[in-house]
Amino acid sequence: MAASPPRYETMELLAPVGSKESFITAIRAGADAIYIGVPGFNARISASSISLYDLQVLTKHAHEKEVKVFLALNTLIKHEEISDVVKSIAAINRLSPDAVIIQDLGVAGIIRKYFPDMQLHASTQLAVHNRMGVDILAQQGFKRAILARELSFAELKIIANASPIPIEVFCHGALCFCLSGMCLFSSFIGGLSGNRGMCTQPCRRRWQNGKNGGYIFSPRDLELAEHIGKLKSIGIASLKIEGRMRSSEYVYRTVKAYRLLIDAPEKDFSQALKEARVILSGDAARKKTTCLFSGRDNELFQPQSAQCLGNLIGKIDSVGGGSISVDVNDADGMIAVGDRLRLSNPASDTTITFKVKEFTKEGSKYVIAFGKAGEFKCGDPVFKTVDAALDQRNLQEEIDAVYENHAGLNRSGKKTEEKTFQGYTALISNKWKELKNMPPGGETDDALWVRFDDIQWLNVLPKPEKNSRYVFYLTKDNLRFADNIPERALPHIAVELPPFIGQRELQIFKQSIDKMTARGIRKWVINNVSHFGFFTDCEITAGQFLYTWNAYTAAFLSDMGARYFTASWEDDFLNIRKMCGPGLGRQMVVYLYGYIPVVRSRIVTREMLSDDAVGDLAGAPEKHAHGTYVPFSPVFESGMALLIPDKPINLFTARRKLKECGINNFGIDLSFMKPDNKAWNAVASAYKLQENIPGTLKFNFKRGVK
């Protein structure tokens, strides 16, 4: 008999907050819980600034209203930032948050050991997308898993069934083009990492792919309003609204609508849905989709529309004299003081948003004081992004009252003694002490890891030298070729798993893995926490998508069974050097050459992209921090779309500097390259000579990553 889904007394409604105004309106609208970023270390760093004092005041107010507060500390942390992160954790621990949302496993390890009263929630940035991942995280002390947004209802049902920890899913808000936690797009173009809360949203730009041009990577927004009953039926514990960078009006509308839907008895749901639709119609965001929840949406992308301009209310009638005249469409286009408007110039892909402070009305035209309209012309569309008519009465007065009430209260809340977390530095300084003091020779000789996704490379590559290995990158597409690995190569082979293995693919991968381990393949590279569930008694290397950005993450993964740790493609030299300081260098693997996937998308199909290169329609070199314009090639792997830069990363000249850091495991990645003797000889020669091949890129290695 199949296990029944867990039952919760009520489904939690979780609201996004990026400002004081949003915090108060989320409570007003009926949120059960709020998630808000920890200053400096969250995945929406550009959201409105909230200080630690603000968190103290607002968290206390929420708890008085019986509303939970989850603090998002969901970015990757550089090694030198750990000390500041621990100080932040100690400070927020005194606020008694109901949970902390985590991406970096090193931070999770520190909290688990030194702040055990804090509940850990696994961020969607950890790319939890199958039941094995949920089970592993539960074993590691996480109390909730926030699932990837690209899952179908059938997948959610399997994952949630008798889950050991509560499951949280997104029900409304923006969708990423790339799988969450796997996007290097922003980082590649400008050194601003989405994994560190700095995403510049390149997927929202205009791109050209063959004859197709426009916003080809900009999906609609998610809306699962009509499916709340289904989500309740499978035991989903929490519905999460995306939008920490959205206005307080957006927060109010979405929370109020989903509150109606969650609370509605089954017999009244149809009427509640009608009322919710009216409320949601004014959220001034993109058109809506259910993404993959009910099957693929063929209208998920609309390339000719930027999709997030707001509600179209009219057009510019005239510009000049420090003002603009807006001709509105009808009564729905009425403008009021306090509204936010967005002007758009479709020809230049330029938009600007401003708040209406004053205006005069002449018939259907509004003359609005605004002195920055020089880039716009008559006929350009005008959108409303915030409607001041929404019930936000006395909002500032309530915020002021909350702060005034707090000022007179005793602040002798929960404190954390210094000694309870000082020991985290010793954790690392002693972890790899023996490796740091290892004498020259033996295993300190350079080892070359050669990675490939085409088994035919084994017919080209020479026999590996001592301590070196060949890494076969396994995908659903090439699983059948694993049997072709010759017996003579088995002692030198490691097999790498892809970062996304869907729920329905787990069994076929397990069968293949069991078959290969039975043949004697004992070295494996993994790219998701779920992959630990496949192995016992094997040598495990943490791959690039397990993001070892600090020695504390390496310690966490080491305790789980990992022996080696791969530096992320997007990391920079200074961070790698500092991370290796405690002696970790002997177990770090740094790839020095390869074509890297900057995007891995589950929502793009082959029909949406041609084989032609993908180029930025702006095409401006200054938009690409490499100093040169780099187009991308679309590649399909296991049914997912990847974007591969047309130029490889090449760091051979950095090999000597990396060796000085204690690193002696280096990699060459031949994935996305056809097996070819000439190509291999050129790359191998450059590696040996420690010279870069002309026309290649360094990514963030030299310029740094923010």
For each residue, the residues with C-beta under 8 A, 3 or more apart:
1:
2: 161
3: 161 162
4: 7 161 162
5: 157 160 161 162 163 233 234 235
6: 160 162 163 166 235 237
7: 4 235
8: 11 12 166 235 237
9:
10: 32 262
11: 8 228 231 232 236 237 238 239 262
12: 8 32 33 68 168 237 238 239
13: 30 31 32 33 238 239 241 255 258 259 262
14: 31 32 33 34 35 70 168 238 239 240 241
15: 22 26 29 31 33 34 35 241 251 254 255
16: 22 26 34 35 173 240 241 242 243 244 246 251
17: 22 23 26 34 35 36 244 251
18: 22 36 37 44 47 48 50 244 245 246
19: 22 23 47 48 50 248
20: 23 24 48 50 54 58 399
21: 24 25 247 248 392 395 399
22: 15 16 17 18 19 25 26 48 244 246 247 248 251
23: 17 19 20 26 27 34 36 58 62
24: 20 21 27 28 248 395 398 399 402
25: 21 22 28 29 248 249 251 252 255 392 395
26: 15 16 17 22 23 29 31 34 67 251 252 255
27: 23 24 30 31 34 61 62 65 67
28: 24 25 252
29: 15 25 26 251 252 253 255 256 259
30: 13 27 255 256 259
31: 13 14 15 26 27 34 67 255 259
32: 10 12 13 14 67 68
33: 12 13 14 15 67 68 69 70 98 238
34: 14 15 16 17 23 26 27 31 62 67 68 69 70
35: 14 15 16 17 69 70 71 72 101 240 244
36: 17 18 23 50 55 58 69 70 71 72 244
37: 18 41 42 43 44 45 47 50 71 72 73 197 244
38: 41 42 55 71 72 73 88 92 100
39: 42 49 50 51 52 55 88
40: 45 84 88
41: 37 38 73 75 77 81 85 88 197
42: 37 38 39 45 47 72 73 74 75 197
43: 37 72 74 75 103 123 125 194 197
44: 18 37 47 72 197 244 245
45: 37 40 42 75 196 197 198
46: 197 198 245
47: 18 19 37 42 44 50 244 245
48: 18 19 20 22
49: 39
50: 18 19 20 36 37 39 47 54 55 58
51: 39 54 55
52: 39 55 56 88 91 92
53: 56 57
54: 20 50 51 57 58
55: 36 38 39 50 51 52 58 59 71 92 95
56: 52 53 59 60 94 95 406 411 413
57: 53 54 60 61 402 403 406
58: 20 23 36 50 54 55 61 62 69 402
59: 55 56 62 63 69 95 96 97
60: 56 57 63 64 95 406 409
61: 27 57 58 64 65 402 406
62: 23 27 34 58 59 65 67 68 69
63: 59 60 66 67 69 96
64: 60 61
65: 27 61 62
66: 63
67: 26 27 31 32 33 34 62 63
68: 12 32 33 34 62 98 99
69: 33 34 35 36 58 59 62 63 95 97 98
70: 14 33 34 35 36 97 98 99 100 101 121
71: 35 36 37 38 55 92 95 97 99 100 101
72: 35 36 37 38 42 43 44 100 101 123 244
73: 37 38 41 42 85 88 89 92 100 101 102 107
74: 42 43 101 102 103 123 125
75: 41 42 43 45 103 104 125 195 196 197
76: 103 104 193 195 196 547 549
77: 41 81 82 85 104 106 107 549 550
78: 81 549 550 575 578
79: 82 549 550 551 575 578 579 581
80: 83 575 578
81: 41 77 78 84 85 550
82: 77 79 85 86 106 107 110 424 550 552
83: 80 86 87
84: 40 81 87 88
85: 41 73 77 81 82 88 89 107 110
86: 82 83 89 90 110 114 421 424
87: 83 84 90 91
88: 38 39 40 41 52 73 84 85 91 92
89: 73 85 86 92 93 100 107 110 111 115 118 421
90: 86 87 93 94 115 416 421
91: 52 87 88 94 95
92: 38 52 55 71 73 88 89 95 97 100
93: 89 90 96 97 115 117 118 414 416
94: 56 90 91 413 414 415 416
95: 55 56 59 60 69 71 91 92 413 414
96: 59 63 93 413 414
97: 59 69 70 71 92 93 100 118
98: 33 68 69 70 119
99: 68 70 71 118 119 120 121 143 144
100: 38 70 71 72 73 89 92 97 111 118 119 120 121
101: 35 70 71 72 73 74 121 122 123 146
102: 73 74 105 107 108 111 120 121 122 123 126 142
103: 43 74 75 76 107 123 125 126 181 195 547
104: 75 76 77 107 108 547 549 550 553
105: 102 108 109 529 546 547 553 556 557
106: 77 82 109 110 549 550 551 552 553 554 555 556
107: 73 77 82 85 89 102 103 104 110 111 552
108: 102 104 105 111 112 120 140 141 142 556
109: 105 106 112 113 552 553 555 556 559
110: 82 85 86 89 106 107 113 114 115 421 424 552
111: 89 100 102 107 108 114 115 118 120
112: 108 109 115 116 120 140 141
113: 109 110 116 424 427
114: 86 110 111 420 421 423 424
115: 89 90 93 110 111 112 118 416 420 421
116: 112 113
117: 93
118: 89 93 97 99 100 111 115
119: 98 99 100 143 144
120: 99 100 102 108 111 112 141 142 143 144
121: 70 99 100 101 102 142 143 144 145 146 168
122: 101 102 126 128 137 142 144 145 146
123: 43 72 74 101 102 103 126 146 181
124: 127 128 146 147 148 149 170 180 181
125: 43 74 75 103 180 181 195
126: 102 103 122 123 133 137 146 181 529
127: 124 133 148 179 180 181 182 499 500 528 545
128: 122 124 133 134 137 145 146 147 148 529 530
129: 133 147 148 150 151 155 179 500 501 502 503 528 530
130: 133 134 155 159 501 502 503 506 530
131: 134 135 158 159 161 163 503 506
132: 135 136 506 530 531 533 534
133: 126 127 128 129 130 136 137 145 528 529 530
134: 128 130 131 137 138 145 159 163 164 165 167
135: 131 132 138 139 164 533
136: 132 133 139 140 529 530 532 533
137: 122 126 128 133 134 140 142 145 165 529
138: 134 135 142 145 163 164 165
139: 135 136
140: 108 112 136 137 529 560
141: 108 112 120
142: 102 108 120 121 122 137 138 145 165
143: 99 119 120 121 165 166
144: 99 119 120 121 122 165 166 167 168 237 238
145: 121 122 128 133 134 137 138 142 163 165 166 167 168
146: 101 121 122 123 124 126 128 168 169 170 240
147: 124 128 129 151 156 159 167 168 169
148: 124 127 128 129 151 179 180
149: 124 169 170 175 176 180 222 291
150: 129 179 291 292 602 603
151: 129 147 148 155 156 159 169 292 293 503
152: 155 156 292 293 294 295
153: 156 157 227 230 234 293 294
154: 157 158
155: 129 130 151 152 158 159 502 503 504
156: 147 151 152 153 159 160 167 169 231 234 236 293
157: 5 153 154 160 161 234
158: 131 154 155 161 503
159: 130 131 134 147 151 155 156 163 167 503
160: 5 6 156 157 163 167 234 235 236
161: 2 3 4 5 131 157 158 234 235
162: 3 4 5 6
163: 5 6 131 134 138 145 159 160 166 167 235
164: 134 135 138
165: 134 137 138 142 143 144 145
166: 6 8 143 144 145 163 237 238
167: 134 144 145 147 156 159 160 163 235 236 237 238
168: 12 14 121 144 145 146 147 236 237 238 239 240
169: 146 147 149 151 156 231 236 238 239 240
170: 124 146 149 173 222 240 241 242
171: 222 223 224 225 228 231 239 240 241 258
172: 221 222 223 224 225 241 242 243 254 258 280
173: 16 170 221 222 241 242 243 246 254 285
174: 221 222 242 243 285 286 308
175: 149 219 220 221 222 289 291 603
176: 149 179 180 183 203 219
177: 183 185 203 217 218 219 599 601 603 604
178: 182 183 185 203 599 600 601
179: 127 129 148 150 176 182 183 499 500 600 601 602 640
180: 124 125 127 148 149 176 183
181: 103 123 124 125 126 127 195 545
182: 127 178 179 499 500 545 599 600
183: 176 177 178 179 180 186 194 195 199 598 599 600
184: 187 188 193 194 569 570 596 597 598 599
185: 177 178 188 189 194 202 203 598 599 643
186: 183 189 190 192 193 194 198 199 200 201 202
187: 184 190 191 192 193 194 195 570 598 699 700 705
188: 184 185 570 596 598 645 699
189: 185 186 200 202 623 624 625
190: 186 187 200 623 624 625
191: 187 625 700 703 704 705 706
192: 186 187 196 198 199 200 705 706
193: 76 184 186 187 196 197 198 199 570 705 706
194: 43 183 184 185 186 187 197 198 199
195: 75 76 103 125 181 183 187 547 570
196: 45 75 76 192 193 705 706
197: 37 41 42 43 44 45 46 75 193 194
198: 45 46 186 192 193 194 706
199: 183 186 192 193 194
200: 186 189 190 192
201: 186 204 205
202: 185 186 189 205 217 616
203: 176 177 178 185 217 218 599
204: 201 215 217 218 306 308
205: 201 202 215 217 349 616 617 618
206: 213 214 215 349 616 617 618
207: 213 214 215 216 217 614 615 616 617
208: 212 213 614 615 616 617
209: 212 213 216 609 610 612 613 614 615 634
210: 610 611 612
211: 610
212: 208 209 216 303 609 610
213: 206 207 208 209 216 303 617
214: 206 207 303 304 305
215: 204 205 206 207 218 301 302 303 304 305 306 307
216: 207 209 212 213 301 303 608 609
217: 177 202 203 204 205 207 301 599 601 604
218: 177 203 204 215 301 303 306 307 308
219: 175 176 177 286 289 291 300 301 603
220: 175 286 287 288 289 297 299 300 301 302 307
221: 172 173 174 175 285 286 287 288 289 308
222: 149 170 171 172 173 174 175 242 288 289 290 291
223: 171 172 280 288 289 290
224: 171 172 227 228 231 239 290 293
225: 171 172 228 257 258 261 273 276 277 280
226: 273
227: 153 224 230 231 290 293 294
228: 11 171 224 225 231 232 239 258 261 262 269
229: 232 233 266 269
230: 153 227 233 234
231: 11 156 169 171 224 227 228 234 236 239
232: 11 228 229 235 236
233: 5 229 230
234: 5 153 156 157 160 161 230 231
235: 5 6 7 8 160 161 163 167 232
236: 11 156 160 167 168 169 231 232 239
237: 6 8 11 12 144 166 167 168
238: 11 12 13 14 33 144 166 167 168 169
239: 11 12 13 14 168 169 171 224 228 231 236 258 262
240: 14 16 35 146 168 169 170 171
241: 13 14 15 16 170 171 172 173 251 254 255 258
242: 16 170 172 173 174 222
243: 16 172 173 174 246 250 251 254
244: 16 17 18 22 35 36 37 44 47 72
245: 18 44 46 47
246: 16 18 22 173 243 250 251 285
247: 21 22 250 251 340 385 386
248: 19 21 22 24 25 251 252 392 395
249: 25 252 253 386 387 390 392
250: 243 246 247 253 254 283 284 285 386
251: 15 16 17 22 25 26 29 241 243 246 247 248 254 255
252: 25 26 28 29 248 249 255 256 390 391 392
253: 29 249 250 256 257 279 280 282 283 390
254: 15 172 173 241 243 250 251 257 258 280 283
255: 13 15 25 26 29 30 31 241 251 252 258 259
256: 29 30 252 253 259 260 279
257: 225 253 254 260 261 275 276 277 279 280
258: 13 171 172 225 228 239 241 254 255 261 262 276
259: 13 29 30 31 255 256 262 263
260: 256 257 263 264 272 275 276 279
261: 225 228 257 258 264 269 272 273 276
262: 10 11 13 228 239 258 259
263: 259 260 272
264: 260 261 268 269 271 272 273
265: 268 269
266: 229 269
267:
268: 264 265 271 272
269: 228 229 261 264 265 266 272 273
270: 273 274
271: 264 268 274 275
272: 260 261 263 264 268 269 275 276
273: 225 226 261 264 269 270 276 277
274: 270 271 277 278
275: 257 260 271 272 278 279
276: 225 257 258 260 261 272 273 279 280
277: 225 257 273 274 280 281
278: 274 275 281
279: 253 256 257 260 275 276 282
280: 172 223 225 253 254 257 276 277 283
281: 277 278
282: 253 279 311 387 390
283: 250 253 254 280
284: 250 310 311 383 384 385 386 387
285: 173 174 221 246 250 308 310
286: 174 219 220 221 307 308
287: 220 221 302 305 307
288: 220 221 222 223
289: 175 219 220 221 222 223 297 299 300
290: 222 223 224 227 293 294 297
291: 149 150 175 219 222 297 300 603
292: 150 151 152 295 296 297 602 603
293: 151 152 153 156 224 227 290
294: 152 153 227 290
295: 152 292
296: 292 300 603 605
297: 220 289 290 291 292 300
298:
299: 220 289 302
300: 219 220 289 291 296 297 603
301: 215 216 217 218 219 220 604 608
302: 215 220 287 299 305 307
303: 212 213 214 215 216 218
304: 214 215
305: 214 215 287 302
306: 204 215 218 309 344 349 351
307: 215 218 220 286 287 302
308: 174 204 218 221 285 286
309: 306 312 342 344 351 381 383 385
310: 284 285 341 342 383 384 385
311: 282 284 332 383 384 385
312: 309 329 381 382 383
313: 326 328 329 332 333 335 341 382 383 384
314: 326 327 328 329 333 381 382
315: 326 327 378 379 380 381 382
316: 319 324 325 326 327 343 373 376 377 378 379 380 381 382
317: 325 326 327 365 378
318: 324 325 378
319: 316 324 325 373 374 376 377 378
320: 323
321:
322: 369 370 371
323: 320 367 368 369 370 371
324: 316 318 319 343 367 368 370 373 376
325: 316 317 318 319 362 365 366 367 368
326: 313 314 315 316 317 335 341 365 366 368 382
327: 314 315 316 317 364 365
328: 313 314 333 334 335 364 365 366
329: 312 313 314 332 333
330: 333
331: 334
332: 311 313 329
333: 313 314 328 329 330 384
334: 328 331
335: 313 326 328 339 341 356 359 366 368 384
336: 339 356 387 388 389
337: 356 357 358 359 388
338: 355 356 386 388
339: 335 336 355 356 384 386 387 388
340: 247 353 354 355 356 384 385 386
341: 310 313 326 335 353 354 356 368 382 383 384 385
342: 309 310 351 352 353 382 383 384 385
343: 316 324 351 352 353 354 373 376 380 381 382
344: 306 309 350 351 376 380 381 382 383
345: 348 349 350 351 375 376 377 380
346: 349 380 381
347:
348: 345 375
349: 205 206 306 345 346 617 618
350: 344 345 375 376
351: 306 309 342 343 344 345
352: 342 343 372 373 375 376
353: 340 341 342 343 385
354: 340 341 343 370 372
355: 338 339 340 386
356: 335 336 337 338 339 340 341 359 368 388
357: 337 369
358: 337 368 369
359: 335 337 356 366 367 368 369
360: 366 367
361: 365 366 367
362: 325 365 366 367
363:
364: 327 328
365: 317 325 326 327 328 361 362
366: 325 326 328 335 359 360 361 362
367: 323 324 325 359 360 361 362
368: 323 324 325 326 335 341 356 358 359
369: 322 323 357 358 359
370: 322 323 324 354 373
371: 322 323
372: 352 354
373: 316 319 324 343 352 370 376
374: 319
375: 345 348 350 352
376: 316 319 324 343 344 345 350 352 373 380
377: 316 319 345 380
378: 315 316 317 318 319
379: 315 316
380: 315 316 343 344 345 346 376 377
381: 309 312 314 315 316 343 344 346
382: 312 313 314 315 316 326 341 342 343 344
383: 284 309 310 311 312 313 341 342 344
384: 284 310 311 313 333 335 339 340 341 342 387
385: 247 284 309 310 311 340 341 342 353
386: 247 249 250 284 338 339 340 355
387: 249 282 284 336 339 384 390
388: 336 337 338 339 356 392
389: 336
390: 249 252 253 282 387
391: 252
392: 21 25 248 249 252 388 395
393:
394: 397 398
395: 21 24 25 248 392 398 399
396: 399 400
397: 394 400 401
398: 24 394 395 401 402
399: 20 21 24 395 396 402 403
400: 396 397 403 404
401: 397 398 404 405
402: 24 57 58 61 398 399 405 406
403: 57 399 400 406 407
404: 400 401 407 408
405: 401 402 408 409
406: 56 57 60 61 402 403 409
407: 403 404
408: 404 405
409: 60 405 406
410:
411: 56
412: 415
413: 56 94 95 96
414: 93 94 95 96
415: 94 412
416: 90 93 94 115 420 421
417: 420
418: 421 422
419: 422 423
420: 114 115 416 417
421: 86 89 90 110 114 115 416 418 424
422: 418 419 425
423: 114 419 426 427
424: 82 86 110 113 114 421 427 428 552
425: 422 428 429
426: 423 429 430
427: 113 423 424 430 431 552 555
428: 424 425 431 551 552 555 582
429: 425 426 433 582
430: 426 427 433
431: 427 428 551 554 555 558 582 583 584
432: 435 436 551 582 583 584 586 587
433: 429 430 436 437 583
434: 437 438 583
435: 432 438 583 584 585 586 587 662
436: 432 433 582 583 585 586 662
437: 433 434 583
438: 434 435 442 443 444 586
439: 442 444
440: 444
441: 444 445
442: 438 439 445
443: 438 467 586 664
444: 438 439 440 441 586 664
445: 441 442 466 467 664
446: 659 664 665 666
447: 467 468 469 664 665 666
448: 464 465 468 666 667 668 687
449: 468 469 470 471 494 589 591 665 666 667 668
450: 457 461 464 468 469 470 471 667 668 670
451: 470 471 472 473 496 591 594 667 668 669 670 671
452: 455 457 470 471 472 473 669 670 671 673 675
453: 472 473 475 478 670 671 672
454: 457 478 670 673 674 675
455: 452 458 472 478 481 482 484 485
456: 459 460 675
457: 450 452 454 460 461 470 670 675 680
458: 455 461 470 485 486 489
459: 456 675
460: 456 457 675 676 677 680
461: 450 457 458 464 470 680
462:
463: 492
464: 448 450 461 468 469 470 492
465: 448 468
466: 445
467: 443 445 447
468: 447 448 449 450 464 465 492
469: 447 449 450 464 492 493 494 523
470: 449 450 451 452 457 458 461 464 489 492 493 494
471: 449 450 451 452 493 494 495 496 525 667
472: 451 452 453 455 482 485 493 494 495 496
473: 451 452 453 496 498 671
474: 478 479 482 495 496 497 498 509 512
475: 453 478 479 498 637 638
476: 479 498 505 508 509 638 639
477: 637 638
478: 453 454 455 474 475 481 482
479: 474 475 476 482 508 509 512
480: 483
481: 455 478 484
482: 455 472 474 478 479 485 495 512 515 516
483: 480 515
484: 455 481
485: 455 458 472 482 489 490 493 516 519 521
486: 458 489 490
487: 490
488:
489: 458 470 485 486 492 493
490: 485 486 487 493 519 520 521
491: 520
492: 463 464 468 469 470 489
493: 469 470 471 472 485 489 490 521 523
494: 449 469 470 471 472 521 523 524 525 539 541
495: 471 472 474 482 513 516 521 523 524 525
496: 451 471 472 473 474 524 525 526 527 543
497: 474 501 509 524 525 526 527 528 531 534 543
498: 473 474 475 476 501 527 637 638
499: 127 179 182 527 528 543 545 600
500: 127 129 179 182 528 600 602 638 640
501: 129 130 497 498 505 506 509 528 530 531
502: 129 130 155 505 506
503: 129 130 131 151 155 158 159 506
504: 155 507
505: 476 501 502 508 509 638
506: 130 131 132 501 502 503 509 510
507: 504 510 511
508: 476 479 505 511 512
509: 474 476 479 497 501 505 506 512 513 534
510: 506 507 513 514 534
511: 507 508 514 515
512: 474 479 482 508 509 515 516
513: 495 509 510 516 517 524 534 535
514: 510 511 517 518
515: 482 483 511 512 518 519
516: 482 485 495 512 513 519 521
517: 513 514 520 521 522 535 538
518: 514 515
519: 485 490 515 516
520: 490 491 517
521: 485 490 493 494 495 516 517 524
522: 517 537 538 539
523: 469 493 494 495 538 539 541
524: 494 495 496 497 513 521 531 534 535 538 539 540 541
525: 471 494 495 496 497 540 541 542 543 566
526: 496 497 531 532 534 535 540 541 542 543 546 562
527: 496 497 498 499 531 543 544 545 546
528: 127 129 133 497 499 500 501 531 545 546
529: 105 126 128 133 136 137 140 532 546
530: 128 129 130 132 133 136 501 533
531: 132 497 501 524 526 527 528 534 535
532: 136 526 529 535 540 560 561
533: 132 135 136 530
534: 132 497 509 510 513 524 526 531
535: 513 517 524 526 531 532 538 540 561
536:
537: 522
538: 517 522 523 524 535
539: 494 522 523 524 563 564
540: 524 525 526 532 535 561 562 563 564
541: 494 523 524 525 526 562 563 564 565 566 589
542: 525 526 546 548 554 557 562 564 565 566
543: 496 497 499 525 526 527 546 566
544: 527 547 566 567 568 569 591
545: 127 181 182 499 527 528 568
546: 105 526 527 528 529 542 543 553 557 562 565 566
547: 76 103 104 105 195 544 553 568
548: 542 553 554 557 565 566 567 568 579 588
549: 76 77 78 79 104 106 553 568 571 575 579
550: 77 78 79 81 82 104 106 553 554 579
551: 79 106 428 431 432 554 555 579 581 582 584
552: 82 106 107 109 110 424 427 428 555 556
553: 104 105 106 109 546 547 548 549 550 556 557 565
554: 106 431 542 548 550 551 557 558 562 565 579 584 587
555: 106 109 427 428 431 551 552 558 559
556: 105 106 108 109 552 553 559 560
557: 105 542 546 548 553 554 560 561 562 565
558: 431 554 555 561 562 563
559: 109 555 556
560: 140 532 556 557
561: 532 535 540 557 558
562: 526 540 541 542 546 554 557 558 565
563: 539 540 541 558 587
564: 539 540 541 542 587 588 589 665
565: 541 542 546 548 553 554 557 562 584 587 588 589
566: 525 541 542 543 544 546 548 588 589 590 591 667
567: 544 548 571 576 588 589 590 591
568: 544 545 547 548 549 571
569: 184 544 591 594 596 649 699
570: 184 187 188 193 195 699 700 705
571: 549 567 568 575 576 700 701 705
572: 575 576 700 701 702 703 704 705
573: 576 577 654 657 658 701 702
574: 577 578 704
575: 78 79 80 549 571 572 578 579 705
576: 567 571 572 573 579 580 588 590 658 661 663
577: 573 574 580 581 657 661
578: 78 79 80 574 575 581
579: 79 548 549 550 551 554 575 576 582 584 588
580: 576 577 583 584 585 588 661 662 663
581: 79 551 577 578 584 661
582: 428 429 431 432 436 551 579
583: 431 432 433 434 435 436 437 580 586 662
584: 431 432 435 551 554 565 579 580 581 587 588 662
585: 435 436 580 588 661 662 663 664
586: 432 435 436 438 443 444 583 662 663 664
587: 432 435 554 563 564 565 584 665
588: 548 564 565 566 567 576 579 580 584 585 663 665
589: 449 541 564 565 566 567 665 666 667
590: 566 567 576 651 658 663 665 666 667
591: 449 451 544 566 567 569 594 649 666 667 668 669
592: 649 650 651 652 654 655 666 667 668 687
593: 648 649 650 651 652 667 668 669 683 686 687 693 696
594: 451 569 591 648 649 667 668 669 670 671
595: 644 645 648 649 669 671 672 673
596: 184 188 569 644 645 648 649 669 699
597: 184 600 635 637 642 643 644
598: 183 184 185 187 188 632 643 644 645
599: 177 178 182 183 184 185 203 217 641 642 643
600: 178 179 182 183 499 500 597 637 640 641 642
601: 177 178 179 217 604 640 641 642
602: 150 179 292 500 639 640
603: 150 175 177 219 291 292 296 300
604: 177 217 301 601 608 609 640 641
605: 296 608 641
606: 609 636 641
607:
608: 216 301 604 605 641
609: 209 212 216 604 606 614 634 641
610: 209 210 211 212 634
611: 210 634
612: 209 210
613: 209 631 632 633 646
614: 207 208 209 609 631 632 633 634 643
615: 207 208 209 619 629 631 632
616: 202 205 206 207 208 619 620 623 624 629 631
617: 205 206 207 208 213 349
618: 205 206 349 623
619: 615 616 629
620: 616 623 624 629
621: 624 627 628 629
622:
623: 189 190 616 618 620
624: 189 190 616 620 621 627 628 629 630
625: 189 190 191 703
626: 630 697 698
627: 621 624
628: 621 624
629: 615 616 619 620 621 624
630: 624 626 645 646 647 697
631: 613 614 615 616 645 646
632: 598 613 614 615 643 644 645 646
633: 613 614 643 644 645 646
634: 209 609 610 611 614 641 642 643 644
635: 597 641 642 643 644 672
636: 606 639 640 641 642
637: 475 477 498 597 600 640 642
638: 475 476 477 498 500 505
639: 476 602 636
640: 179 500 600 601 602 604 636 637
641: 599 600 601 604 605 606 608 609 634 635 636
642: 597 599 600 601 634 635 636 637
643: 185 597 598 599 614 632 633 634 635
644: 595 596 597 598 632 633 634 635 672
645: 188 595 596 598 630 631 632 633 648 697
646: 613 630 631 632 633
647: 630 695 696 697
648: 593 594 595 596 645 693 696 697
649: 569 591 592 593 594 595 596 696 697 698 699 701
650: 592 593 686 692 693 696 697 698
651: 590 592 593 654 655 692 698 701
652: 592 593 655 686 687 689 690 691 692 693
653: 656 690 691 692
654: 573 592 651 657 658 701
655: 592 651 652 658 659 666 687 690
656: 653 659 660 690
657: 573 577 654 660 661
658: 573 576 590 654 655 661 663 666
659: 446 655 656 662 663 664
660: 656 657
661: 576 577 580 581 585 657 658
662: 435 436 580 583 584 585 586 659
663: 576 580 585 586 588 590 658 659 666
664: 443 444 445 446 447 585 586 659
665: 446 447 449 564 587 588 589 590
666: 446 447 448 449 589 590 591 592 655 658 663 687
667: 448 449 450 451 471 566 589 590 591 592 593 594
668: 448 449 450 451 591 592 593 594 683 684 687
669: 451 452 591 593 594 595 596
670: 450 451 452 453 454 457 594 673 675 680 683
671: 451 452 453 473 594 595
672: 453 595 635 644
673: 452 454 595 670 676 679
674: 454 679
675: 452 454 456 457 459 460 670
676: 460 673 679 680
677: 460 680 681
678: 681 682
679: 673 674 676 682 683
680: 457 460 461 670 676 677 683 684
681: 677 678 684 685
682: 678 679 685 686 693
683: 593 668 670 679 680 686 687 693
684: 668 680 681 687 688
685: 681 682 688 689
686: 593 650 652 682 683 689 691 692 693
687: 448 592 593 652 655 666 668 683 684 690
688: 684 685
689: 652 685 686
690: 652 653 655 656 687
691: 652 653 686
692: 650 651 652 653 686 696
693: 593 648 650 652 682 683 686 696
694:
695: 647
696: 593 647 648 649 650 692 693
697: 626 630 645 647 648 649 650
698: 626 649 650 651 701 702 703
699: 187 188 569 570 596 649
700: 187 191 570 571 572 703 704 705
701: 571 572 573 649 651 654 698
702: 572 573 698
703: 191 572 625 698 700
704: 191 572 574 700
705: 187 191 192 193 196 570 571 572 575 700
706: 191 192 193 196 198
